[in-house]
Amino acid sequence: MQKEEFKQQFLTFLQSINLDQEVREIDDTTNLLEAGYIDSLNMVEMIIYLEEMTGEEIAIENYQLRNFYTIEGIYHIFIANKVTVGGISDGYHDERF
């Protein structure tokens, strides 16, 4: 999935979990937690959304909270960098995000 396609789908998701506030202009590096778009309650919803999008379970213990801060980080860790061998993810994640 291309980054812009993911971003549009993800912004639609963010709006669906933030019905009480408008999802304003968010760039790829906006900290979603600091900006108030993701909190501890809807973090679980976001992980489920990403699992459904990728078709893979996200073993949260393998990631740091900062991996979920930005659209850029989420895309590179959970969408773009998935390498599959025989249809099974190698679980790769990038420590930069």
N, C-alpha and C positions, 0 to 999 in steps of 0.2 A: 504494500500500500504506500502510495506517495505521501509525503509529509503534509502537503496542503489538504489532501483528501482526509487524512487522519485529523488534522487540526479542525476542519469544519465539522466533522462528526463528533469530535471531542467537545467542541464549543457547544454544540446542540445538547450533548449530555450534560455539560455544566449548567446550562440554562434549565434543564429539566430537574436538577437537584437544588437549584437556587431560585425557586419560583417567587420568593419574596424580594429578590433583588435582580436587577438587570445585569446580565453579563456584559460588561462594557468592553472596550477595546483591550484585548489581552494579546500581548506579543508572545513569542516563543520562549522568552526568558522571564516572564512574570512569575513571581513566586505565588503559586495558587493558594498556599496556606496563609501567607502573610496578607494577601489581598482579600481573604475571607471567602474564597470560592470553594475551598475544601476544608473541612474540619474533621475532628475525630469520628463523628458519626457517619458522615458521607464518604469518608475514606474507604470504608468497607464497600459501599456502593460502587465507588470508582474501581476498586480492585475486581469486583464481580463483572463490571462493564468491560474491563480490559481482558479478563479471562474469556468472556463471551466473544469478544472481538477477535482474539487470537486463537481461540479453541484450546487453550492450554491453561492448566492450573498455575497460579502464581504462588509459589511457596514464599510467603512474606518474610520468613526468617532468613532467607537468602539475600535480602535487600535492605538497604538503609532508608530511613525516612526521606532523606534528601533525594532519593531516586524518584520520588513522586512530586517534587516541588514545581517543576516546570513542564510545559508541553514539550519543549525540546528534549529534556531528560527522559520523559515518559516515552516519547516516540523512539529515541535511539535505543533505549533499554528493552522495551517491550514489543516494538513493532519492527523497526529497521534492522536491528542486530540479531534477529532470530535466525540462527543457522540450523537447518534440519538435516539429519542423517537418517535416511530411511523413514522420513515422516515424523521423527521424534526430535524435539528440541534438545539442544545440548545444554540449555540452561544458562547460556552466556549472558553476562551483564557487565556493563561498563562502569567502573568505579569513578569515572569522572563526573557522573551525574548523581 
